[in-house]
Amino acid sequence: MKKIIYLVLVLCFISCDGPEPRRPIKVKTGSYIKQSIERNKLLLAKEESAIQAIIKKDSTNTYVSGTNGSWYYYNTKNEQEKQTIQPDDLVTMRYSLLNLNNDTIYGFNDIGTIQYKVDKQELFLGLRTSVKLLKENETATFFFPSSLGYGYHGDDHKIGTNVPLKAVVSILKVEKDSILN
């Protein structure tokens, strides 16, 4: 009788293998991600082409290519100031946003005058990097592909999906970070 009890216990332990994980019905190959990458590359090329067409037609301004994929020209340049805006500076500025057809999305009065702690507060990517290209009392017009603007999501108000932007940015005052000085 003891042998039978031991045999049953041994069989119970051996048969308890544990739960076996379920295998996926469909195996994902990453093709969706590849399609998304291709779609984004085509969109960027189309937007850059539209911006380049605007630049080619404009013979009155001298355009500069930004480091992040934007293009800009100076409306007002401050030749006396040598120091550009650095991280942690407090910048008083105004800007307006337009689409590439020069239709105003947000005007200077809609946005108002803002104070921006450089690299410490949220602005859309293109504007964050562009502010650092300017100096006090300068105004420049920037062109951003949608990937540097509000991207696929938009701003939930006036800026829709994948809208390239034109921004006119005026730096009114720069207060240097006192730790660096």
C-alpha positions as CSV (number, residue, x, y, z in Angstrom):
1,M,0.0,0.0,0.0
2,K,2.9,2.4,0.8
3,K,4.4,1.7,-2.6
4,I,1.1,2.6,-4.3
5,I,0.9,5.9,-2.3
6,Y,4.5,6.8,-3.2
7,L,3.9,5.9,-6.8
8,V,0.8,8.1,-7.0
9,L,2.6,11.0,-5.3
10,V,5.6,10.7,-7.7
11,L,3.2,10.6,-10.7
12,C,1.4,13.7,-9.4
13,F,4.6,15.7,-9.1
14,I,5.9,14.5,-12.5
15,S,2.7,15.4,-14.2
16,C,2.6,18.9,-12.8
17,D,4.5,20.6,-15.5
18,G,3.1,24.1,-14.9
19,P,1.2,26.3,-17.3
20,E,2.4,26.4,-20.9
21,P,2.3,29.9,-22.4
22,R,0.0,30.4,-25.4
23,R,1.7,31.0,-28.7
24,P,0.6,34.0,-30.8
25,I,-1.8,33.3,-33.6
26,K,-0.2,35.9,-35.8
27,V,3.5,36.6,-35.9
28,K,4.2,40.3,-36.5
29,T,7.0,41.0,-38.9
30,G,7.5,44.8,-38.3
31,S,6.1,45.6,-41.8
32,Y,3.8,48.2,-40.3
33,I,6.8,50.1,-38.9
34,K,8.6,49.9,-42.2
35,Q,5.5,51.3,-44.0
36,S,5.3,54.1,-41.4
37,I,9.0,55.0,-41.9
38,E,8.5,55.1,-45.7
39,R,5.4,57.2,-45.4
40,N,7.2,59.7,-43.1
41,K,10.1,59.9,-45.5
42,L,7.8,60.7,-48.4
43,L,5.9,63.3,-46.3
44,L,9.2,65.0,-45.3
45,A,10.5,65.1,-48.8
46,K,7.2,66.6,-50.0
47,E,7.2,69.3,-47.3
48,E,10.9,70.1,-47.9
49,S,10.2,70.4,-51.6
50,A,7.4,72.9,-50.9
51,I,9.7,74.9,-48.6
52,Q,12.5,74.9,-51.2
53,A,10.0,76.1,-53.9
54,I,9.1,79.1,-51.6
55,I,12.8,79.8,-51.1
56,K,13.5,79.6,-54.8
57,K,10.8,82.2,-55.6
58,D,11.9,84.6,-52.9
59,S,14.8,86.7,-54.3
60,T,14.6,89.4,-51.7
61,N,15.8,87.4,-48.6
62,T,18.9,85.4,-47.9
63,Y,18.0,82.1,-46.4
64,V,20.1,80.1,-43.9
65,S,19.7,76.4,-43.3
66,G,19.1,75.7,-39.6
67,T,20.9,72.8,-37.8
68,N,17.6,70.9,-37.2
69,G,16.2,70.9,-40.8
70,S,14.6,74.3,-40.7
71,W,15.3,77.3,-43.0
72,Y,15.2,80.9,-42.0
73,Y,16.0,84.5,-42.9
74,Y,16.4,87.6,-40.8
75,N,13.8,90.3,-40.9
76,T,15.9,92.4,-38.4
77,K,19.4,91.5,-37.5
78,N,21.4,92.8,-34.5
79,E,25.0,93.2,-35.6
80,Q,26.1,94.8,-32.3
81,E,25.2,91.8,-30.1
82,K,27.7,89.0,-30.2
83,Q,26.3,86.5,-27.8
84,T,23.5,84.2,-28.9
85,I,20.9,82.7,-26.5
86,Q,22.1,79.9,-24.3
87,P,20.3,77.2,-22.3
88,D,18.8,78.6,-19.0
89,D,18.6,82.1,-20.3
90,L,15.2,83.8,-19.8
91,V,13.9,85.1,-23.1
92,T,11.1,87.5,-23.6
93,M,9.7,86.9,-27.1
94,R,6.8,87.1,-29.5
95,Y,6.0,84.9,-32.4
96,S,3.3,84.2,-34.9
97,L,2.5,81.0,-36.8
98,L,1.4,80.8,-40.4
99,N,1.0,78.0,-42.9
100,L,3.1,77.9,-46.1
101,N,0.4,79.8,-48.0
102,N,0.9,82.8,-45.5
103,D,-2.5,82.2,-43.9
104,T,-2.2,83.2,-40.2
105,I,-2.9,80.4,-37.8
106,Y,-1.9,82.2,-34.6
107,G,-1.0,85.9,-34.8
108,F,1.3,87.9,-32.5
109,N,-1.8,89.1,-30.5
110,D,-3.2,85.5,-30.2
111,I,0.0,84.3,-28.6
112,G,1.0,87.5,-26.9
113,T,4.4,88.2,-25.3
114,I,5.9,85.2,-23.6
115,Q,8.8,84.5,-21.3
116,Y,10.6,81.3,-22.1
117,K,13.3,79.7,-20.0
118,V,15.5,78.2,-22.7
119,D,15.5,74.4,-22.7
120,K,13.5,74.3,-19.5
121,Q,10.0,74.9,-20.9
122,E,7.9,73.3,-23.6
123,L,7.7,74.8,-27.0
124,F,7.4,72.8,-30.2
125,L,10.7,71.4,-31.4
126,G,11.5,73.7,-34.2
127,L,10.9,76.8,-32.1
128,R,13.0,75.5,-29.2
129,T,16.0,75.1,-31.4
130,S,15.4,78.3,-33.5
131,V,15.3,80.6,-30.5
132,K,18.9,79.7,-29.8
133,L,20.0,80.9,-33.2
134,L,18.9,84.5,-32.5
135,K,20.1,87.4,-30.4
136,E,18.3,90.1,-28.5
137,N,16.4,92.6,-30.7
138,E,16.4,90.2,-33.7
139,T,13.4,89.0,-35.7
140,A,13.6,86.1,-38.1
141,T,11.2,84.1,-40.2
142,F,11.5,80.3,-40.0
143,F,10.1,77.5,-42.1
144,F,9.6,74.1,-40.4
145,P,8.5,70.8,-41.8
146,S,5.6,69.3,-39.8
147,S,8.0,66.9,-38.0
148,L,9.6,70.0,-36.3
149,G,6.2,71.6,-35.8
150,Y,3.2,69.8,-34.2
151,G,3.6,66.7,-36.3
152,Y,1.0,64.1,-36.8
153,H,-1.1,65.1,-33.8
154,G,-1.4,68.8,-34.5
155,D,-2.2,71.2,-31.6
156,D,-5.9,70.1,-31.0
157,H,-7.1,73.6,-32.0
158,K,-6.1,75.3,-35.2
159,I,-3.1,73.3,-36.4
160,G,-4.1,70.1,-38.1
161,T,-2.2,66.9,-38.9
162,N,1.2,67.2,-40.6
163,V,1.1,71.0,-41.2
164,P,4.4,72.6,-42.1
165,L,4.8,75.9,-40.4
166,K,6.2,79.4,-41.0
167,A,7.0,81.2,-37.8
168,V,8.0,84.9,-37.4
169,V,10.0,85.1,-34.1
170,S,11.0,88.3,-32.4
171,I,13.4,88.3,-29.4
172,L,12.6,91.3,-27.3
173,K,14.9,90.7,-24.3
174,V,17.4,88.2,-23.0
175,E,18.3,87.8,-19.4
176,K,21.4,85.8,-19.1
177,D,21.6,83.0,-16.6
178,S,23.4,84.3,-13.5
179,I,25.1,81.0,-12.8
180,L,27.1,81.2,-16.0
181,N,28.1,84.9,-15.6
